[in-house]
Amino acid sequence: MATESASMGGDPQQLLSRSRELTARVRSAQRVTWVPLAVLAAATFGAVPAYRFSHSVRTCRTWVHPHGQSGTICLVYNSAAFVYWPIALVAAYVTIAALYLHRSRARGVGTRVRPYVIAGIAIAVLLTGTSLWVDRHPPTDPHDILGLHIAALQAGSIFRLTGPASAIGLALLVLAWAERSRALLVFAFGYMAIVLIPIDFGWVIARPSRWSFLPHFVIDGSVLLLGAIAFALAQRAARQSSA
Amino acid sequence: MTGHPANGLDDVVHQRVRLGILTIAHEARQVEFGFLRANLELTAGNLSQHLTVLESAGLITIEKGYAGKRARTWITLTKAGRLALREEITQLKLLINQIESADRPRNGAVAPD
């Protein structure tokens, strides 16, 4: 019986390799990676008018270190930040979920987007909450952030880690896992590096200009947009070659 | 019954097309009839027969509906289907290991004169 069954199924090596090939085909049909990247690029570019037509809030405190050092520590943020980003990110993830569902159903397969959308919304809410907490409890020492003793050079990265661009990057890591895409994993790490270091390509508009936020959003948004274009072209080519 | 991996193979699952259906349904979460037909290169009648076997064994569920005016048939793997697929893949890997380990000493042996 087992012999009959084995001959009916064929060579185990061939069966396994065919299973792997079919798995790869399904994954290729499911991937619409350019959609979240394009939608999140739009959300990032959308922040430009939101920030431009709101005002900058600056709260400063004097700090004195027990060893005698002293200075002033200032927290600067845009009044639109706490309103625009939660709304924009939740709207973006709802749009992404709808587009993924539409595309995957049109191709005849289910979708893996649910963990990404849930993680994206959860991270956005969590980081907005953290930013609000920092706003209500501003640091009294430049080395003391969120109760952590941190070197001054790392402090900026910690603040950026609680920002919207970082929320986008962290959620992209979840999408890379959900889609089992190494290319997206590499892209998400690259994006996180650009956001956290941050890499500004030498384009800086100093305060008190009302456009000081512009390089940051244009660079982050452009990286997402270029990523969307690259993934769209690569996935289209992959589908055409497998068809 | 011996411990040979071939004895652990399920006749329903250990079949090239049906294993393909289960693999696709597992990876896709839910898959449409047309996608299966195109990727497994089968006629509609042939695919339907295999789907009936899998549905009777409780390994998949078949749901019919409409997308606009187009009739659509969606196939979803059941929990039993997931377990059966996992078991089949495990048995296939064991079988491959057994064949390879049986080949090794024979290849290394000195041929008799």
HADDOCK unambig.tbl for C-alpha pairs under 7 A between the chains (distance, minus, plus):
assign (segid A and resid 2 and name CA) (segid B and resid 6 and name CA) 5.61 0.50 0.50
assign (segid A and resid 2 and name CA) (segid B and resid 7 and name CA) 5.37 0.50 0.50
assign (segid A and resid 2 and name CA) (segid B and resid 9 and name CA) 6.99 0.50 0.50
assign (segid A and resid 5 and name CA) (segid B and resid 11 and name CA) 5.63 0.50 0.50
assign (segid A and resid 5 and name CA) (segid B and resid 14 and name CA) 6.60 0.50 0.50
assign (segid A and resid 6 and name CA) (segid B and resid 6 and name CA) 6.91 0.50 0.50
assign (segid A and resid 8 and name CA) (segid B and resid 15 and name CA) 5.95 0.50 0.50
assign (segid A and resid 9 and name CA) (segid B and resid 14 and name CA) 5.19 0.50 0.50
assign (segid A and resid 9 and name CA) (segid B and resid 15 and name CA) 4.08 0.50 0.50
assign (segid A and resid 9 and name CA) (segid B and resid 16 and name CA) 5.12 0.50 0.50
assign (segid A and resid 10 and name CA) (segid B and resid 16 and name CA) 6.97 0.50 0.50
assign (segid A and resid 12 and name CA) (segid B and resid 92 and name CA) 5.55 0.50 0.50
assign (segid A and resid 12 and name CA) (segid B and resid 96 and name CA) 6.55 0.50 0.50
assign (segid A and resid 13 and name CA) (segid B and resid 96 and name CA) 6.82 0.50 0.50
assign (segid A and resid 15 and name CA) (segid B and resid 16 and name CA) 6.59 0.50 0.50
assign (segid A and resid 19 and name CA) (segid B and resid 20 and name CA) 6.25 0.50 0.50
assign (segid A and resid 19 and name CA) (segid B and resid 23 and name CA) 6.15 0.50 0.50
assign (segid A and resid 22 and name CA) (segid B and resid 24 and name CA) 6.33 0.50 0.50
assign (segid A and resid 23 and name CA) (segid B and resid 23 and name CA) 6.73 0.50 0.50
assign (segid A and resid 23 and name CA) (segid B and resid 24 and name CA) 6.24 0.50 0.50
assign (segid A and resid 23 and name CA) (segid B and resid 27 and name CA) 6.16 0.50 0.50
assign (segid A and resid 26 and name CA) (segid B and resid 24 and name CA) 6.57 0.50 0.50
assign (segid A and resid 26 and name CA) (segid B and resid 27 and name CA) 6.59 0.50 0.50
assign (segid A and resid 26 and name CA) (segid B and resid 28 and name CA) 6.15 0.50 0.50
assign (segid A and resid 108 and name CA) (segid B and resid 31 and name CA) 5.62 0.50 0.50
assign (segid A and resid 108 and name CA) (segid B and resid 32 and name CA) 4.58 0.50 0.50
assign (segid A and resid 108 and name CA) (segid B and resid 35 and name CA) 5.54 0.50 0.50
assign (segid A and resid 109 and name CA) (segid B and resid 28 and name CA) 5.34 0.50 0.50
assign (segid A and resid 109 and name CA) (segid B and resid 30 and name CA) 5.72 0.50 0.50
assign (segid A and resid 109 and name CA) (segid B and resid 31 and name CA) 4.47 0.50 0.50
assign (segid A and resid 109 and name CA) (segid B and resid 32 and name CA) 6.16 0.50 0.50
assign (segid A and resid 110 and name CA) (segid B and resid 28 and name CA) 5.03 0.50 0.50
assign (segid A and resid 110 and name CA) (segid B and resid 29 and name CA) 5.21 0.50 0.50
assign (segid A and resid 110 and name CA) (segid B and resid 30 and name CA) 4.67 0.50 0.50
assign (segid A and resid 110 and name CA) (segid B and resid 31 and name CA) 6.13 0.50 0.50
assign (segid A and resid 111 and name CA) (segid B and resid 28 and name CA) 6.82 0.50 0.50
